[in-house]
Amino acid sequence: MFYIHMLLLLAVIFVGIRHGGIAFGLLGGLGVSVLAFVFGIAPGAPPISVMLIILAVVAASATLEATGGLNLLVKFAEKILRKHPEHIVFLGPLCTYSLTVLVGTGHSVYPLLPVIYDVSYKKGIRPERPLAIATVASQMGITASPIAAAAAVVLATAVDNNLDISLIDVLMVTIPATLAGLLVACIWSLKRGKDLDKDEEFQARLADKDFRESLVDPQDDDAETPAAQATAKKGLMVFLLGILAVIIVAMFSKQILPAGVSMSVAIQFMMLSVGGVILLATNVSPNKIATSNVFTAGMTAVIIIFGIAWMSDTIIEHHKSYLVSAVSDIVSVYPWTFAIAMFVSSIFLKSQAAVLTIMLPLGFSLGIPAPVLIGVLPACYAYFFFPFYPSDLAAISFDRTGTTRIGKYVLNHSFIIPGFIGVITATFVGYFISMAIN
């Protein structure tokens, strides 16, 4: 019956891929219904704590976006990129990575992609080089973010398994590991593909006047009013102080938090508080918050995790004894192989928080040591494998030279090699760091 139930889960995932976005969550809920009414399986526990953390973080980040603070961060990154265009292959991905670490979502990458394209093209650098790794970097930054759902899942799962794992324990591994993976992928990207002046296909297209004119946008001199700039600066300042407060509380949680309050719960009320203070300090419209891009993307993520993680948990809980007996021997000898399982899961789930919500409880059930699970956390990102993630598609659309693309055979696309290099390097580095310090 386990294999029948897994086929049902795979069917839900493949249909979800076809429809995209929120469909994963809705179809996951349908899967839970089938398991309950057709197979008579009691539904597992929905990932409530993870969903609440995502809601709180999204609320704060969306409030920041509504004030213009997120755009202010992007403009600051743009100044760095335009000041040092010759280093765009490194600076572009580092900027997208840093944005994700700060705001907790990879969807912050979109405003920077056209800037990365413009800087690289004007400098004569093949836009594929920075753009492909920039989108990968924006997702690699999730496990390195103190306010992203991925870290919160680790903390919540640790509490459920009576393990003392702090946010600092996680970040001490994930930040250097993902940065190492990012830098190695950037080094590889430096010489990928032909330079534009030697690319026969691109040079042939330059003969078309309309194509030449489409390569560069006219300058946009639309400036914000002083009042709007002041609001953005105020919102960004409060948000950054809020992140700093979360990190300080995480470092001294035993001394600061009331007895019985976990760090995962603290993140929830602290991030809601950050949003509340920004609202009061800037008087931003709540309607503007609810219609922001970050809010829309975040709510989509919540529903995806709600449905698909709930269905997966139902299957895993029902067949836990079989799963443990089937793979415990391999995992006990080669615990690092759990990274492969997470990687494969992420190819289809398109959410690192969803992957961790499903896989970490299984990892603890299999008796995998906590340092190993923390070390292989970067392996929960693999949805670059199929080039249909929104940020990947955005990079393709912003690259008007056509160098960032999906190949004839689908899998020979611009993101797959830098993705593999970044994630594999980060996982190896994270594993050895975690084992060394624990």
HELIX and SHEET records of a PDB file:
HELIX    1   1 PHE A    2  HIS A   19  1                                  18    
HELIX    2   2 ALA A   23  PHE A   37  1                                  15    
HELIX    3   3 ILE A   48  THR A   67  1                                  20    
HELIX    4   4 GLY A   69  LYS A   83  1                                  15    
HELIX    5   5 PRO A   85  HIS A   87  5                                   3    
HELIX    6   6 ILE A   88  VAL A  103  1                                  16    
HELIX    7   7 GLY A  106  LEU A  112  5                                   7    
HELIX    8   8 LEU A  113  LYS A  122  1                                  10    
HELIX    9   9 GLU A  128  MET A  140  1                                  13    
HELIX   10  10 ALA A  149  ASP A  160  1                                  12    
HELIX   11  11 LEU A  167  SER A  189  1                                  23    
HELIX   12  12 LEU A  196  LYS A  198  5                                   3    
HELIX   13  13 GLU A  200  ARG A  205  1                                   6    
HELIX   14  14 LYS A  209  SER A  214  1                                   6    
HELIX   15  15 PRO A  226  MET A  251  1                                  26    
HELIX   16  16 SER A  253  ILE A  256  1                                   4    
HELIX   17  17 MET A  263  THR A  282  1                                  20    
HELIX   18  18 PRO A  286  ALA A  290  1                                   5    
HELIX   19  19 ASN A  293  ILE A  304  1                                  12    
HELIX   20  20 ILE A  305  ALA A  309  3                                   5    
HELIX   21  21 TRP A  310  HIS A  318  1                                   9    
HELIX   22  22 LYS A  320  VAL A  333  1                                  14    
HELIX   23  23 PRO A  335  THR A  337  5                                   3    
HELIX   24  24 PHE A  338  LEU A  349  1                                  12    
HELIX   25  25 GLN A  352  SER A  365  1                                  14    
HELIX   26  26 ALA A  370  GLY A  375  1                                   6    
HELIX   27  27 LEU A  377  CYS A  380  5                                   4    
HELIX   28  28 PRO A  390  PHE A  398  1                                   9    
HELIX   29  29 ILE A  416  ILE A  437  1                                  22    
END                                                                             
